[in-house]
């Protein structure tokens, strides 16, 4: 799904960037130009980041 329409960035690209080491919005902005134009995608990008970080840790029920 497209997250940043201005820069044509998808949720998959955000996850891939995180898998390659991006950890902050500043990293995503540097790598993908997310939230660099109108900024309306910033909240959605942050939600994807939080969700992906949770998935990397195994969610709330990992042991």
KELUMLUM-147883 format. One record per atom (N, C-alpha, C): x, y, z; atom name; residue in three letters; residue number from 0; chain. Coordinates in nm, 2 decimals. Layout:
BEGIN
{xx=X | yy=Y | zz=Z | at=CA | aa=Ala | i=NUM | ch=A} .
...
***
This chain:
BEGIN
{xx=0.08 | yy=-0.12 | zz=0.00 | at=N | aa=Unk | i=0 | ch=A} .
{xx=0.00 | yy=0.00 | zz=0.00 | at=CA | aa=Unk | i=0 | ch=A} .
{xx=0.09 | yy=0.12 | zz=0.00 | at=C | aa=Unk | i=0 | ch=A} .
{xx=0.05 | yy=0.23 | zz=-0.07 | at=N | aa=Unk | i=1 | ch=A} .
{xx=0.12 | yy=0.35 | zz=-0.08 | at=CA | aa=Unk | i=1 | ch=A} .
{xx=0.10 | yy=0.42 | zz=0.06 | at=C | aa=Unk | i=1 | ch=A} .
{xx=0.21 | yy=0.46 | zz=0.11 | at=N | aa=Unk | i=2 | ch=A} .
{xx=0.21 | yy=0.54 | zz=0.24 | at=CA | aa=Unk | i=2 | ch=A} .
{xx=0.24 | yy=0.69 | zz=0.21 | at=C | aa=Unk | i=2 | ch=A} .
{xx=0.34 | yy=0.71 | zz=0.13 | at=N | aa=Unk | i=3 | ch=A} .
{xx=0.38 | yy=0.85 | zz=0.09 | at=CA | aa=Unk | i=3 | ch=A} .
{xx=0.35 | yy=0.86 | zz=-0.06 | at=C | aa=Unk | i=3 | ch=A} .
{xx=0.24 | yy=0.93 | zz=-0.09 | at=N | aa=Unk | i=4 | ch=A} .
{xx=0.20 | yy=0.95 | zz=-0.23 | at=CA | aa=Unk | i=4 | ch=A} .
{xx=0.30 | yy=1.05 | zz=-0.30 | at=C | aa=Unk | i=4 | ch=A} .
{xx=0.34 | yy=1.15 | zz=-0.23 | at=N | aa=Unk | i=5 | ch=A} .
{xx=0.43 | yy=1.25 | zz=-0.29 | at=CA | aa=Unk | i=5 | ch=A} .
{xx=0.56 | yy=1.19 | zz=-0.35 | at=C | aa=Unk | i=5 | ch=A} .
{xx=0.61 | yy=1.09 | zz=-0.27 | at=N | aa=Unk | i=6 | ch=A} .
{xx=0.74 | yy=1.03 | zz=-0.31 | at=CA | aa=Unk | i=6 | ch=A} .
{xx=0.72 | yy=0.88 | zz=-0.36 | at=C | aa=Unk | i=6 | ch=A} .
{xx=0.60 | yy=0.83 | zz=-0.37 | at=N | aa=Unk | i=7 | ch=A} .
{xx=0.57 | yy=0.70 | zz=-0.42 | at=CA | aa=Unk | i=7 | ch=A} .
{xx=0.64 | yy=0.59 | zz=-0.33 | at=C | aa=Unk | i=7 | ch=A} .
{xx=0.62 | yy=0.60 | zz=-0.20 | at=N | aa=Unk | i=8 | ch=A} .
{xx=0.68 | yy=0.51 | zz=-0.11 | at=CA | aa=Unk | i=8 | ch=A} .
{xx=0.57 | yy=0.41 | zz=-0.05 | at=C | aa=Unk | i=8 | ch=A} .
{xx=0.60 | yy=0.28 | zz=-0.05 | at=N | aa=Unk | i=9 | ch=A} .
{xx=0.50 | yy=0.19 | zz=0.00 | at=CA | aa=Unk | i=9 | ch=A} .
{xx=0.54 | yy=0.14 | zz=0.14 | at=C | aa=Unk | i=9 | ch=A} .
{xx=0.45 | yy=0.07 | zz=0.20 | at=N | aa=Unk | i=10 | ch=A} .
{xx=0.48 | yy=0.01 | zz=0.33 | at=CA | aa=Unk | i=10 | ch=A} .
{xx=0.59 | yy=-0.10 | zz=0.32 | at=C | aa=Unk | i=10 | ch=A} .
{xx=0.59 | yy=-0.17 | zz=0.21 | at=N | aa=Unk | i=11 | ch=A} .
{xx=0.70 | yy=-0.27 | zz=0.19 | at=CA | aa=Unk | i=11 | ch=A} .
{xx=0.83 | yy=-0.20 | zz=0.19 | at=C | aa=Unk | i=11 | ch=A} .
{xx=0.84 | yy=-0.09 | zz=0.12 | at=N | aa=Unk | i=12 | ch=A} .
{xx=0.97 | yy=-0.02 | zz=0.11 | at=CA | aa=Unk | i=12 | ch=A} .
{xx=1.02 | yy=0.03 | zz=0.25 | at=C | aa=Unk | i=12 | ch=A} .
{xx=0.92 | yy=0.07 | zz=0.33 | at=N | aa=Unk | i=13 | ch=A} .
{xx=0.95 | yy=0.11 | zz=0.47 | at=CA | aa=Unk | i=13 | ch=A} .
{xx=1.00 | yy=-0.01 | zz=0.55 | at=C | aa=Unk | i=13 | ch=A} .
{xx=0.94 | yy=-0.12 | zz=0.54 | at=N | aa=Unk | i=14 | ch=A} .
{xx=0.98 | yy=-0.24 | zz=0.61 | at=CA | aa=Unk | i=14 | ch=A} .
{xx=1.12 | yy=-0.29 | zz=0.56 | at=C | aa=Unk | i=14 | ch=A} .
{xx=1.14 | yy=-0.28 | zz=0.43 | at=N | aa=Unk | i=15 | ch=A} .
{xx=1.27 | yy=-0.32 | zz=0.38 | at=CA | aa=Unk | i=15 | ch=A} .
{xx=1.38 | yy=-0.23 | zz=0.43 | at=C | aa=Unk | i=15 | ch=A} .
{xx=1.35 | yy=-0.10 | zz=0.43 | at=N | aa=Unk | i=16 | ch=A} .
{xx=1.45 | yy=0.00 | zz=0.48 | at=CA | aa=Unk | i=16 | ch=A} .
{xx=1.48 | yy=-0.03 | zz=0.63 | at=C | aa=Unk | i=16 | ch=A} .
{xx=1.38 | yy=-0.07 | zz=0.71 | at=N | aa=Unk | i=17 | ch=A} .
{xx=1.40 | yy=-0.11 | zz=0.85 | at=CA | aa=Unk | i=17 | ch=A} .
{xx=1.49 | yy=-0.23 | zz=0.86 | at=C | aa=Unk | i=17 | ch=A} .
{xx=1.46 | yy=-0.33 | zz=0.77 | at=N | aa=Unk | i=18 | ch=A} .
{xx=1.54 | yy=-0.45 | zz=0.77 | at=CA | aa=Unk | i=18 | ch=A} .
{xx=1.69 | yy=-0.42 | zz=0.74 | at=C | aa=Unk | i=18 | ch=A} .
{xx=1.71 | yy=-0.31 | zz=0.66 | at=N | aa=Unk | i=19 | ch=A} .
{xx=1.84 | yy=-0.28 | zz=0.62 | at=CA | aa=Unk | i=19 | ch=A} .
{xx=1.91 | yy=-0.18 | zz=0.73 | at=C | aa=Unk | i=19 | ch=A} .
{xx=1.84 | yy=-0.15 | zz=0.83 | at=N | aa=Unk | i=20 | ch=A} .
{xx=1.90 | yy=-0.07 | zz=0.94 | at=CA | aa=Unk | i=20 | ch=A} .
{xx=1.83 | yy=0.06 | zz=0.98 | at=C | aa=Unk | i=20 | ch=A} .
{xx=1.73 | yy=0.10 | zz=0.90 | at=N | aa=Unk | i=21 | ch=A} .
{xx=1.66 | yy=0.23 | zz=0.94 | at=CA | aa=Unk | i=21 | ch=A} .
{xx=1.59 | yy=0.20 | zz=1.07 | at=C | aa=Unk | i=21 | ch=A} .
{xx=1.60 | yy=0.30 | zz=1.16 | at=N | aa=Unk | i=22 | ch=A} .
{xx=1.54 | yy=0.28 | zz=1.30 | at=CA | aa=Unk | i=22 | ch=A} .
{xx=1.45 | yy=0.40 | zz=1.33 | at=C | aa=Unk | i=22 | ch=A} .
{xx=1.47 | yy=0.52 | zz=1.26 | at=N | aa=Unk | i=23 | ch=A} .
{xx=1.40 | yy=0.64 | zz=1.30 | at=CA | aa=Unk | i=23 | ch=A} .
{xx=1.34 | yy=0.70 | zz=1.18 | at=C | aa=Unk | i=23 | ch=A} .
{xx=1.25 | yy=0.80 | zz=1.20 | at=N | aa=Unk | i=24 | ch=A} .
{xx=1.19 | yy=0.87 | zz=1.09 | at=CA | aa=Unk | i=24 | ch=A} .
{xx=1.30 | yy=0.94 | zz=1.01 | at=C | aa=Unk | i=24 | ch=A} .
{xx=1.40 | yy=0.99 | zz=1.08 | at=N | aa=Unk | i=25 | ch=A} .
{xx=1.51 | yy=1.06 | zz=1.01 | at=CA | aa=Unk | i=25 | ch=A} .
{xx=1.58 | yy=0.96 | zz=0.92 | at=C | aa=Unk | i=25 | ch=A} .
{xx=1.60 | yy=0.84 | zz=0.96 | at=N | aa=Unk | i=26 | ch=A} .
{xx=1.66 | yy=0.74 | zz=0.87 | at=CA | aa=Unk | i=26 | ch=A} .
{xx=1.57 | yy=0.72 | zz=0.75 | at=C | aa=Unk | i=26 | ch=A} .
{xx=1.44 | yy=0.70 | zz=0.77 | at=N | aa=Unk | i=27 | ch=A} .
{xx=1.35 | yy=0.68 | zz=0.66 | at=CA | aa=Unk | i=27 | ch=A} .
{xx=1.34 | yy=0.80 | zz=0.56 | at=C | aa=Unk | i=27 | ch=A} .
{xx=1.35 | yy=0.92 | zz=0.62 | at=N | aa=Unk | i=28 | ch=A} .
{xx=1.35 | yy=1.04 | zz=0.54 | at=CA | aa=Unk | i=28 | ch=A} .
{xx=1.48 | yy=1.04 | zz=0.45 | at=C | aa=Unk | i=28 | ch=A} .
{xx=1.59 | yy=1.01 | zz=0.51 | at=N | aa=Unk | i=29 | ch=A} .
{xx=1.72 | yy=1.00 | zz=0.44 | at=CA | aa=Unk | i=29 | ch=A} .
{xx=1.72 | yy=0.90 | zz=0.33 | at=C | aa=Unk | i=29 | ch=A} .
{xx=1.66 | yy=0.78 | zz=0.36 | at=N | aa=Unk | i=30 | ch=A} .
{xx=1.67 | yy=0.67 | zz=0.27 | at=CA | aa=Unk | i=30 | ch=A} .
{xx=1.56 | yy=0.68 | zz=0.16 | at=C | aa=Unk | i=30 | ch=A} .
{xx=1.44 | yy=0.71 | zz=0.20 | at=N | aa=Unk | i=31 | ch=A} .
{xx=1.32 | yy=0.71 | zz=0.11 | at=CA | aa=Unk | i=31 | ch=A} .
{xx=1.25 | yy=0.84 | zz=0.08 | at=C | aa=Unk | i=31 | ch=A} .
{xx=1.30 | yy=0.94 | zz=0.15 | at=N | aa=Unk | i=32 | ch=A} .
{xx=1.23 | yy=1.08 | zz=0.14 | at=CA | aa=Unk | i=32 | ch=A} .
{xx=1.09 | yy=1.08 | zz=0.20 | at=C | aa=Unk | i=32 | ch=A} .
{xx=1.06 | yy=0.99 | zz=0.29 | at=N | aa=Unk | i=33 | ch=A} .
{xx=0.93 | yy=0.98 | zz=0.35 | at=CA | aa=Unk | i=33 | ch=A} .
{xx=0.91 | yy=1.11 | zz=0.43 | at=C | aa=Unk | i=33 | ch=A} .
{xx=0.79 | yy=1.17 | zz=0.42 | at=N | aa=Unk | i=34 | ch=A} .
{xx=0.75 | yy=1.29 | zz=0.50 | at=CA | aa=Unk | i=34 | ch=A} .
{xx=0.84 | yy=1.41 | zz=0.46 | at=C | aa=Unk | i=34 | ch=A} .
{xx=0.90 | yy=1.41 | zz=0.35 | at=N | aa=Unk | i=35 | ch=A} .
{xx=0.99 | yy=1.53 | zz=0.31 | at=CA | aa=Unk | i=35 | ch=A} .
{xx=0.92 | yy=1.63 | zz=0.23 | at=C | aa=Unk | i=35 | ch=A} .
{xx=0.79 | yy=1.61 | zz=0.19 | at=N | aa=Unk | i=36 | ch=A} .
{xx=0.73 | yy=1.71 | zz=0.11 | at=CA | aa=Unk | i=36 | ch=A} .
{xx=0.61 | yy=1.76 | zz=0.19 | at=C | aa=Unk | i=36 | ch=A} .
{xx=0.49 | yy=1.70 | zz=0.18 | at=N | aa=Unk | i=37 | ch=A} .
{xx=0.37 | yy=1.75 | zz=0.25 | at=CA | aa=Unk | i=37 | ch=A} .
{xx=0.37 | yy=1.71 | zz=0.40 | at=C | aa=Unk | i=37 | ch=A} .
{xx=0.43 | yy=1.59 | zz=0.43 | at=N | aa=Unk | i=38 | ch=A} .
{xx=0.43 | yy=1.54 | zz=0.57 | at=CA | aa=Unk | i=38 | ch=A} .
{xx=0.31 | yy=1.47 | zz=0.61 | at=C | aa=Unk | i=38 | ch=A} .
{xx=0.21 | yy=1.45 | zz=0.53 | at=N | aa=Unk | i=39 | ch=A} .
{xx=0.08 | yy=1.39 | zz=0.57 | at=CA | aa=Unk | i=39 | ch=A} .
{xx=0.10 | yy=1.24 | zz=0.60 | at=C | aa=Unk | i=39 | ch=A} .
{xx=0.21 | yy=1.18 | zz=0.55 | at=N | aa=Unk | i=40 | ch=A} .
{xx=0.24 | yy=1.04 | zz=0.56 | at=CA | aa=Unk | i=40 | ch=A} .
{xx=0.31 | yy=1.00 | zz=0.69 | at=C | aa=Unk | i=40 | ch=A} .
{xx=0.36 | yy=1.10 | zz=0.77 | at=N | aa=Unk | i=41 | ch=A} .
{xx=0.44 | yy=1.08 | zz=0.88 | at=CA | aa=Unk | i=41 | ch=A} .
{xx=0.38 | yy=0.98 | zz=0.98 | at=C | aa=Unk | i=41 | ch=A} .
{xx=0.25 | yy=1.01 | zz=1.02 | at=N | aa=Unk | i=42 | ch=A} .
{xx=0.19 | yy=0.92 | zz=1.12 | at=CA | aa=Unk | i=42 | ch=A} .
{xx=0.17 | yy=0.78 | zz=1.07 | at=C | aa=Unk | i=42 | ch=A} .
{xx=0.14 | yy=0.76 | zz=0.94 | at=N | aa=Unk | i=43 | ch=A} .
{xx=0.12 | yy=0.62 | zz=0.89 | at=CA | aa=Unk | i=43 | ch=A} .
{xx=0.26 | yy=0.55 | zz=0.89 | at=C | aa=Unk | i=43 | ch=A} .
{xx=0.36 | yy=0.63 | zz=0.85 | at=N | aa=Unk | i=44 | ch=A} .
{xx=0.50 | yy=0.57 | zz=0.85 | at=CA | aa=Unk | i=44 | ch=A} .
{xx=0.54 | yy=0.53 | zz=0.99 | at=C | aa=Unk | i=44 | ch=A} .
{xx=0.51 | yy=0.61 | zz=1.09 | at=N | aa=Unk | i=45 | ch=A} .
{xx=0.55 | yy=0.58 | zz=1.22 | at=CA | aa=Unk | i=45 | ch=A} .
{xx=0.48 | yy=0.45 | zz=1.27 | at=C | aa=Unk | i=45 | ch=A} .
{xx=0.35 | yy=0.44 | zz=1.23 | at=N | aa=Unk | i=46 | ch=A} .
{xx=0.27 | yy=0.32 | zz=1.27 | at=CA | aa=Unk | i=46 | ch=A} .
{xx=0.34 | yy=0.20 | zz=1.21 | at=C | aa=Unk | i=46 | ch=A} .
{xx=0.38 | yy=0.20 | zz=1.09 | at=N | aa=Unk | i=47 | ch=A} .
{xx=0.44 | yy=0.09 | zz=1.02 | at=CA | aa=Unk | i=47 | ch=A} .
{xx=0.57 | yy=0.06 | zz=1.09 | at=C | aa=Unk | i=47 | ch=A} .
{xx=0.65 | yy=0.16 | zz=1.13 | at=N | aa=Unk | i=48 | ch=A} .
{xx=0.77 | yy=0.14 | zz=1.20 | at=CA | aa=Unk | i=48 | ch=A} .
{xx=0.75 | yy=0.06 | zz=1.33 | at=C | aa=Unk | i=48 | ch=A} .
{xx=0.65 | yy=0.11 | zz=1.41 | at=N | aa=Unk | i=49 | ch=A} .
{xx=0.62 | yy=0.05 | zz=1.54 | at=CA | aa=Unk | i=49 | ch=A} .
{xx=0.58 | yy=-0.10 | zz=1.52 | at=C | aa=Unk | i=49 | ch=A} .
{xx=0.49 | yy=-0.12 | zz=1.42 | at=N | aa=Unk | i=50 | ch=A} .
{xx=0.44 | yy=-0.25 | zz=1.40 | at=CA | aa=Unk | i=50 | ch=A} .
{xx=0.55 | yy=-0.35 | zz=1.36 | at=C | aa=Unk | i=50 | ch=A} .
{xx=0.64 | yy=-0.30 | zz=1.27 | at=N | aa=Unk | i=51 | ch=A} .
{xx=0.75 | yy=-0.38 | zz=1.22 | at=CA | aa=Unk | i=51 | ch=A} .
{xx=0.85 | yy=-0.41 | zz=1.33 | at=C | aa=Unk | i=51 | ch=A} .
{xx=0.87 | yy=-0.31 | zz=1.42 | at=N | aa=Unk | i=52 | ch=A} .
{xx=0.96 | yy=-0.34 | zz=1.53 | at=CA | aa=Unk | i=52 | ch=A} .
{xx=0.90 | yy=-0.44 | zz=1.63 | at=C | aa=Unk | i=52 | ch=A} .
{xx=0.77 | yy=-0.44 | zz=1.65 | at=N | aa=Unk | i=53 | ch=A} .
{xx=0.71 | yy=-0.54 | zz=1.73 | at=CA | aa=Unk | i=53 | ch=A} .
{xx=0.72 | yy=-0.68 | zz=1.67 | at=C | aa=Unk | i=53 | ch=A} .
{xx=0.70 | yy=-0.68 | zz=1.54 | at=N | aa=Unk | i=54 | ch=A} .
{xx=0.71 | yy=-0.81 | zz=1.47 | at=CA | aa=Unk | i=54 | ch=A} .
{xx=0.85 | yy=-0.87 | zz=1.48 | at=C | aa=Unk | i=54 | ch=A} .
{xx=0.95 | yy=-0.78 | zz=1.47 | at=N | aa=Unk | i=55 | ch=A} .
{xx=1.09 | yy=-0.82 | zz=1.49 | at=CA | aa=Unk | i=55 | ch=A} .
{xx=1.12 | yy=-0.88 | zz=1.62 | at=C | aa=Unk | i=55 | ch=A} .
{xx=1.05 | yy=-0.83 | zz=1.73 | at=N | aa=Unk | i=56 | ch=A} .
{xx=1.07 | yy=-0.88 | zz=1.86 | at=CA | aa=Unk | i=56 | ch=A} .
{xx=0.98 | yy=-1.00 | zz=1.89 | at=C | aa=Unk | i=56 | ch=A} .
{xx=0.90 | yy=-1.04 | zz=1.80 | at=N | aa=Unk | i=57 | ch=A} .
{xx=0.81 | yy=-1.15 | zz=1.82 | at=CA | aa=Unk | i=57 | ch=A} .
{xx=0.68 | yy=-1.12 | zz=1.88 | at=C | aa=Unk | i=57 | ch=A} .
{xx=0.65 | yy=-0.99 | zz=1.88 | at=N | aa=Unk | i=58 | ch=A} .
{xx=0.52 | yy=-0.95 | zz=1.93 | at=CA | aa=Unk | i=58 | ch=A} .
{xx=0.51 | yy=-0.94 | zz=2.08 | at=C | aa=Unk | i=58 | ch=A} .
{xx=0.40 | yy=-0.93 | zz=2.14 | at=N | aa=Unk | i=59 | ch=A} .
{xx=0.39 | yy=-0.91 | zz=2.28 | at=CA | aa=Unk | i=59 | ch=A} .
{xx=0.39 | yy=-1.05 | zz=2.36 | at=C | aa=Unk | i=59 | ch=A} .
{xx=0.38 | yy=-1.15 | zz=2.29 | at=N | aa=Unk | i=60 | ch=A} .
{xx=0.37 | yy=-1.28 | zz=2.36 | at=CA | aa=Unk | i=60 | ch=A} .
{xx=0.49 | yy=-1.37 | zz=2.33 | at=C | aa=Unk | i=60 | ch=A} .
{xx=0.60 | yy=-1.32 | zz=2.29 | at=N | aa=Unk | i=61 | ch=A} .
{xx=0.72 | yy=-1.40 | zz=2.26 | at=CA | aa=Unk | i=61 | ch=A} .
{xx=0.78 | yy=-1.44 | zz=2.39 | at=C | aa=Unk | i=61 | ch=A} .
{xx=0.84 | yy=-1.56 | zz=2.39 | at=N | aa=Unk | i=62 | ch=A} .
{xx=0.91 | yy=-1.61 | zz=2.51 | at=CA | aa=Unk | i=62 | ch=A} .
{xx=1.05 | yy=-1.64 | zz=2.48 | at=C | aa=Unk | i=62 | ch=A} .
***
